[in-house]
Amino acid sequence: MPRSSRPTRSFRAMSAALLALVALTLGGCGMNAQTLQSYTPANGVNIDDDFLKVRNLLIIADASGQGRLSASLVSQQTNDRLTGVAGTALKDDGTRAGALTVGAVNVDLPAGRMVVLTGPGVAPIAVSGGDLKPGLTAELSLTFANGSSRTIQVPVADAADPIFSSVTPLPTGSPTPASSPTGTASPTASPSPTTTP
């Protein structure tokens, strides 16, 4: 009997099994692709839940430990108010350092509207501490009028970084600005830091 040029059943079954194995193996490739990973394209950190969205939360501070809180907040469903901020500076090994001194906090959050803490019409929230250093982190707890609070680790950014040049600096030696001056403050000249390549 002449042999047929058609593949045999066992060859077809083996080919199908091999094809299924290759498909399963290659199907898992790319599951860790960079485009599938969530990341914050900013210096700060984010908070997301059904009621609150916080974007780019960080502390902008100078080497002396004087700084201010920076973030964009949106109360998703109801009017709310940021009523308190407390925190602790963290050492470079992640252990707790000194407690932070935080200035007056009273920021209205209208439902569905973004409020930028470093924007016009929002009183700056001063943050200071002897252990507050640019390049390290701090643990902050944000408290809201609705009774909720959120605790998160945030980076401490260097106020001398040009990316923060549009952020109005806090007056020197004023860690707790409980009252704001009337009128418009004009920036004062300060020596610019020198950099070495």
C-alpha positions as CSV (number, residue, x, y, z in Angstrom):
1,M,0.0,0.0,0.0
2,P,1.4,3.4,-0.9
3,R,1.9,5.9,1.9
4,S,-0.3,8.9,1.9
5,S,1.2,12.4,2.0
6,R,-1.4,13.4,4.6
7,P,-0.2,13.7,8.2
8,T,-1.2,10.9,10.5
9,R,-3.6,11.4,13.4
10,S,-0.9,11.0,16.0
11,F,1.2,13.7,14.2
12,R,-1.7,16.0,14.2
13,A,-2.4,15.4,17.9
14,M,1.2,16.0,18.8
15,S,1.3,19.2,16.7
16,A,-1.9,20.5,18.4
17,A,-0.5,19.7,21.8
18,L,2.8,21.5,21.0
19,L,0.9,24.5,19.6
20,A,-1.2,24.7,22.8
21,L,1.9,24.5,24.9
22,V,3.6,27.3,22.9
23,A,0.5,29.4,23.1
24,L,0.2,29.0,26.9
25,T,3.9,29.8,27.4
26,L,3.9,32.9,25.2
27,G,0.6,34.0,26.5
28,G,2.2,34.9,29.8
29,C,4.9,37.1,28.2
30,G,4.5,40.8,28.6
31,M,2.4,40.7,31.7
32,N,4.9,42.9,33.4
33,A,5.3,45.4,30.6
34,Q,6.0,48.9,31.7
35,T,2.9,50.2,30.1
36,L,0.8,47.9,32.3
37,Q,2.5,49.2,35.5
38,S,0.9,52.0,37.5
39,Y,3.2,54.8,38.5
40,T,2.9,58.5,39.5
41,P,4.5,60.7,36.9
42,A,5.3,63.3,39.5
43,N,7.5,63.9,42.5
44,G,4.8,63.2,45.1
45,V,2.4,60.4,45.9
46,N,-1.3,59.8,45.3
47,I,-4.2,58.8,47.4
48,D,-7.3,57.3,45.7
49,D,-10.6,56.1,47.1
50,D,-14.3,56.6,46.4
51,F,-14.4,59.9,48.4
52,L,-11.1,61.6,47.9
53,K,-8.4,62.0,45.2
54,V,-5.0,63.4,46.2
55,R,-2.4,64.0,43.6
56,N,1.3,64.8,43.9
57,L,1.4,65.0,47.7
58,L,4.8,66.1,49.0
59,I,6.6,68.5,51.3
60,I,8.8,71.2,49.6
61,A,11.5,72.1,52.1
62,D,14.9,73.7,52.4
63,A,18.0,72.4,54.1
64,S,17.0,74.1,57.4
65,G,13.8,72.0,57.7
66,Q,11.4,74.8,56.7
67,G,8.8,73.9,54.1
68,R,5.3,73.7,52.9
69,L,2.8,71.1,51.9
70,S,2.0,70.7,48.2
71,A,-0.8,68.6,46.6
72,S,-3.9,68.8,44.6
73,L,-7.1,67.5,46.3
74,V,-10.6,66.6,45.1
75,S,-13.5,65.7,47.3
76,Q,-15.3,63.3,45.0
77,Q,-18.9,63.4,46.3
78,T,-19.6,65.9,49.0
79,N,-18.1,69.2,50.2
80,D,-15.4,68.6,52.8
81,R,-12.5,70.4,54.4
82,L,-8.9,69.5,55.2
83,T,-8.8,70.4,58.9
84,G,-5.5,68.9,60.1
85,V,-2.1,67.6,59.1
86,A,0.3,65.9,61.5
87,G,3.5,64.1,60.7
88,T,6.9,62.7,61.5
89,A,10.1,63.1,59.6
90,L,11.7,59.8,58.6
91,K,15.5,59.0,58.7
92,D,17.2,57.6,55.6
93,D,16.8,54.1,57.0
94,G,13.0,54.6,57.3
95,T,12.9,54.9,61.1
96,R,11.1,57.7,62.8
97,A,12.9,60.9,63.5
98,G,11.4,64.1,65.0
99,A,7.8,65.2,64.9
100,L,6.9,67.9,62.4
101,T,5.4,71.2,63.3
102,V,2.5,72.0,61.0
103,G,0.9,75.5,60.6
104,A,-2.8,76.3,60.5
105,V,-4.8,74.0,58.3
106,N,-8.3,74.9,57.1
107,V,-8.8,74.2,53.4
108,D,-12.3,74.0,51.9
109,L,-12.8,71.2,49.4
110,P,-15.9,71.8,47.3
111,A,-17.3,68.6,45.8
112,G,-15.9,67.7,42.4
113,R,-13.5,70.7,42.3
114,M,-9.7,70.4,42.5
115,V,-8.0,72.5,45.1
116,V,-4.2,73.1,44.7
117,L,-2.5,73.7,48.1
118,T,0.1,75.9,46.5
119,G,-2.4,77.7,44.3
120,P,-3.8,81.2,44.5
121,G,-6.4,81.8,47.2
122,V,-5.2,78.9,49.4
123,A,-3.3,79.7,52.6
124,P,0.1,77.9,52.6
125,I,0.4,75.0,55.0
126,A,3.8,75.4,56.7
127,V,5.7,72.3,57.7
128,S,8.9,72.3,59.7
129,G,11.2,70.1,61.7
130,G,14.8,69.7,62.6
131,D,14.9,66.3,60.9
132,L,13.0,67.4,57.8
133,K,15.5,67.2,55.0
134,P,15.2,67.3,51.2
135,G,15.7,63.8,49.7
136,L,14.2,62.0,52.6
137,T,10.6,61.1,53.4
138,A,8.0,61.9,56.1
139,E,4.9,60.2,57.3
140,L,1.8,62.5,57.1
141,S,-1.7,62.1,58.5
142,L,-4.4,64.2,56.8
143,T,-7.6,64.8,58.7
144,F,-10.9,65.9,57.2
145,A,-14.0,67.5,58.5
146,N,-16.1,64.4,57.7
147,G,-14.1,62.6,60.4
148,S,-11.9,60.5,58.0
149,S,-8.1,60.6,57.9
150,R,-5.4,59.2,55.6
151,T,-1.8,58.4,56.6
152,I,0.9,58.0,53.9
153,Q,4.6,58.4,53.4
154,V,5.5,61.4,51.3
155,P,8.8,62.6,49.8
156,V,10.5,65.8,50.9
157,A,11.5,67.7,47.8
158,D,14.3,70.3,47.7
159,A,12.9,73.9,47.6
160,A,16.0,74.9,45.6
161,D,15.0,72.6,42.7
162,P,14.0,74.8,39.7
163,I,10.8,72.8,39.2
164,F,9.4,74.4,42.4
165,S,10.4,78.0,41.4
166,S,6.7,78.9,40.9
167,V,5.8,77.9,44.4
168,T,5.7,80.9,46.7
169,P,8.2,80.2,49.5
170,L,7.2,80.6,53.1
171,P,8.7,83.6,55.0
172,T,11.9,82.6,56.7
173,G,11.6,81.7,60.4
174,S,7.8,81.3,60.2
175,P,7.0,77.6,60.8
176,T,3.4,78.2,61.8
177,P,1.7,81.0,59.8
178,A,-1.6,81.0,61.7
179,S,-2.6,84.4,60.2
180,S,-1.8,85.7,56.8
181,P,-0.8,89.3,56.1
182,T,-3.2,91.6,54.3
183,G,-2.4,92.8,50.8
184,T,-0.1,91.1,48.3
185,A,3.4,90.0,49.4
186,S,6.2,90.6,46.9
187,P,9.0,88.0,46.8
188,T,12.2,89.0,48.4
189,A,15.6,88.4,46.8
190,S,17.6,85.6,48.4
191,P,21.0,84.3,47.4
192,S,20.7,81.6,44.9
193,P,22.4,78.3,45.6
194,T,25.5,77.4,43.7
195,T,25.9,74.1,42.0
196,T,29.0,72.3,41.0
197,P,28.9,70.0,38.0
